[in-house]
Amino acid sequence: MATFWQKCQHFIKKYPLIVLLVIVVGAATGVTTALANYQMITVRASVLNVRQGPGLSYNVMAQVQSGQKYTILSSRNDWYQIRLDNNRIGWVASWLVDNTEVSQATNKVGIVTSEEANIRQTAATDAGIVATAKAGEKVTILYQAGGWSQVLVNDSVGWMRNDTLRTTNETATTVQSNGGDASQVSQASIKTVTTKQTAYLRNATDDNAAIVASLSANTTLTYLDTSGQWYHVQTKDGKKGYVPSWLVSLSANDQPAKTAPTKLSEATIMLDPGHGGSDSGAIANDGKSYEKTYTLATAKLVAAQLRAAGAKVIMTRTSDSFVDLSPRAKLSNADGVDAYISFHFDSSPSPNQASGFTAYYYSTSKDIRLAKTLSASLGNVLPLTNKGVEFGNFQVLRDNTQPSILLELGYINNDKDFSDIRSTAYQQKIANGVTQGLLNYFQ
Ligand SMILES: [Zn+2]
């Protein structure tokens, strides 16, 4: 027996235009539609990490199991923001879940009316403050109960007293249809505290309570809530406890706490086959074999293997077409990829002068670890000499905001190197080395 909900979903799938029309007419006339509010996801991975922000660089806050269903609040960079329960909101990788599209959001927009309104963790006047909102600021109302509204503001979810805001007839657009532009959603806001001096993390709000960890000065912790004169916080390695508020400072900018990424299967990898179309790249000694052909063939094998490992792969080109350098880096920045790898084959001024492969980085802070990790893993599998890691002033790296490297995987105008470069066996070894390197990198 189908439930009303299942019937709705069936109806929407069967008659999407009618549903759209109802929404459009409803919105135009200011009538509240009686349709279901949300998109749902069903977890596909056996265990799925829920993170504090839309990307691998954010802390894991929870794990959910295969088959569980959650409401989508918003989406960004291919990540879905989901509601775990009334007070916990997190982000999951969209490619690890199934999306059951239901309809557009019908959440109402609220406007803050008091000078400065506290947004609290629970619907209670003594609950911890998650954020504050100023008069005139817009919030998305998720629920209303008992004189309180649960609201979404700048990706923070919390509770506001109803007398601090006015409900409008405007419909919030935080829930996106599939393929919709989710870029309006602003940066996730997680408060952090930073220690001003060495301090102890304790298991209760008491100077004599057991010590959970000892913290050096300038340690950044995720703020959870306030308890009297103490802050309830979490360390980067997941330990929770209390620190005295007078020994730390609470972040003003609400930037999310970032940690190292953990799993390749959650990562988005951009592969950039060098050259293409009218830009043939370097040419082999036979005068008719082009670098662009082998960069594409190699990147396609790498893509297949990374996808098999669960990663999301984006390619800057998939055919023999010309793509300029500037859009390649822009694509990486816009997608906020977790790693960007550009594939090339080298050329020396005269034939058979040089041999071997090199991993290039531009930034020592964001690129060099990726370069070193992949240089090592490729060194384990490739038959050519590993020339190590080098600084490279390449535009695709220089313009890239994401961790990015450029691989020169042998000299195309060296006959010995070229006999490898042209073989699928060698290209497959590159795919093995890159995949193993990324598995190591995302640990
Ligand atoms: Zn090249």
Boltz pocket constraint, residues with backbone or C-beta under 6 A from the ligand:
constraints:
  - pocket:
      binder: B
      contacts: [[A, 274], [A, 275], [A, 281], [A, 282], [A, 291], [A, 343], [A, 344], [A, 345]]
      max_distance: 6.0
